[in-house]
């Protein structure tokens, strides 16, 4: 299973290596916060908090550096590859201990950092496809709206509901992702479950209306 997840995650690893410098700096901050954690429950809490934080701060940067994924299929493949990479991290014994409230192993925070990176790559795939869709429709990207759309797609809801959540949206997204990764611990099913959830986000974001993005100026 781990060999399969590693193979499927190769594309996501390459994308992670290509992340913009500003995003990599944010990920280093996440890694520092995770490295300071000492208890299992706190690892999960910090992962949730960092996923929520990153979902808000990296979208504008990723939108300015879209990947060349212009079809739902290509974006879904990258998102699914990222999910496979996350599943590989989640299947590590160390992270399994964390999720089940056992005793945290020394490398648990390293595995958790890997989950956060995989999440950002998944967001990049989703953001990139949406940016290309918006531009192809003759519109300009409205960054605040795009951030709401990405959150809505991952949560499986609409932009209106995300607006109503206000400051709670990031927390809700963090909790959603840790639940997904916990499901990835199911032997044999984890990669499929997480991969399906990731590609669902891609399908959801391109189904959203485009009227939140203004027409491009001549």
N, C-alpha and C positions, 0 to 999 in steps of 0.2 A: 504493500500500500504506500509506504513512504517513497519507494522508488518511483512508483507511478505518479505520485503528487509532485515529486521533484522534476520529473520529465515534463509534466504539464505546466509546471511553474517556470520553465526556462524563459518563455516569452516575457513573463512578468518580471523576472530578474533583470532582463535586458532593459526593460522600461524603467525599472527602479534605478538602474545605473545612469539613465539619461534624464532623471528628474532635474528640474531647474535648481540652480544654486540656492535660491531663497527658500524653496521647499525643503531642500536637504538641510538647510540651517534650522528650519522648524522641526524637522525630524530629529536632529541632534538634541534639541531642547527636550523633545519627548523622551529620548533615550536617557538623558540626564535625570529627568524626573522619575523615570522607572527605575533607574539604578539606585535611587535613594530609598526605595521601598523595601521594607523588611518583613511584612506579613502577607500571607496569601490573599486575604480579603482585600488588602490595600492594593495589591497588584491589579486585581480586577477593577477596583474603583479608579485607579490611575489610568488604566487602559481605556475605560469608558470616557473619562474626562478628556484624555488626549485625542481620542477619535472625534469626540464632539467639537473640541477646539479646532482641530485640523480641518474638519469639514467646513468650517467657516473661513479660516484664514488662507487656505491654499487654493480655493476655487478661483479667485481673480488671477493668481499667478499661473495656474494651470490653463486657464482660459486664454491667457496671452501667449502660451506655448502649446497649442493643440497638437496632439499626435496626428499622423496621417491616417486616421481611421474615419472613413467617410461613409461606411455602410454599417447597418445594424449587425451584420454577420461579423465584420472585422472587430467592431467594438465589443461584441459579445464574446468573441474568442479571447480577446485580451482580458476582459473582466473575468471570464471563467478561468483563465490561466492564473490570474491574480488570486482568485478564490482557492484554486488548487494549491497555490503557494501558502496561503493562509492555513488551509487544512493541514498541510504538512507540518507547519509550526504547531498547530493545535494538537496534533497527534503525538507530539513529543511528551514523554513521560513527565517531564518537569511541569509543562503547562497543564497536563491532565490533573496533576496534584493540586495546582492552584485552583482550577475550576471546581474541584471537588472538596475544596476547603481543607486540604491536607497540609503537610508541612512543606513550605516552599523550598525548592532545591536552588542551589546557587545560580544555575543558568535559566531559571524561570523568567527573570526579567529580560534576558536576551531573547527568549522565545516570544515574549510579549511585544518587544520592540519589532520583531519580524512581522507580527500580526498588524501592527500599526502601519508599517511600510507597505504591506500588501493591500491594506485598505486604501492608502493614498493612490496606489497604482490603479485600483479599481475606480476610484473617483476620477482619475485622469482620463481613463477610457470613456467614462460616461460624459464628462465635461467636453472632451474633444469632439465626440459625435454630435453633441448638442450645439456646440459652437459652429461646426460645419453646416449643420441643418439651418441654423439661424442665418448665417451669411448667405447660404444658397437661396434663401427666401427673400433676399434683398433687405435684410434687417441688420441692425447693429446690436451687439451683445450688451444687455443691461446686467452688470455684474451682480447687484443685489438680488435681482430676479433670478439669475442663473443659480446662485447659491441656494435660494429657496427651492428651485426646481430639482436640484440634485438631492437635497434633503428629502423632499417629497417623494422622489423616485425610490430612494433607499428605504424609506419608511413605508412605502406602498400606499401613499395617500395623495392628497392634492395640495396645491400651493396655498389655498385659502386656509386649510387646516394648519399648515405649518406656520402661517402668519398668526393664527390664533394662539399657537403654542408660544410664540414670541421667544423669550429667553430660555424656555424649556426645550426647544427644538433640538439643540445640540446634545442635551442630556438624553433625550429620547433616542436620538440616533446612536449615541454611544452604547446605550443599553441594548438596542436592536442588534448591533454588530456583535456584542459579546454573547448574546443568545445564539446568533448564527454560528459563531465559532464553537460554542459549547456543543451544538448539534453536530459539528464536524468531528467530535470525539467518538461518535457512533462507529464502531468498526465496519469498514466496507461501504458505509453509506455517506460518511462525512464529506468526501470530495464532491459527490453528486449533489448532495443537499446544498452545500455552500455555492457550488458552481451554478446551480439553477437559480438561487437567490440573486447572485451577481448579474446574471444575464437578464433576469426580470427587471432589475434596475435600469438597464440599458433600454429595454423595450418600453418601460414606463416613461422615461425622460423624453423620448422622441414622440410619444403620444400626447404630450402636453401642448396646449395652444401656444402660438407664437406671439400673441398680441401684447405680451408683457415686454417685448423688445421693440424699440422704435424703428421705423423705416430708416434705411441708410441714407445719409445726406448725399446729394448729388456731387 
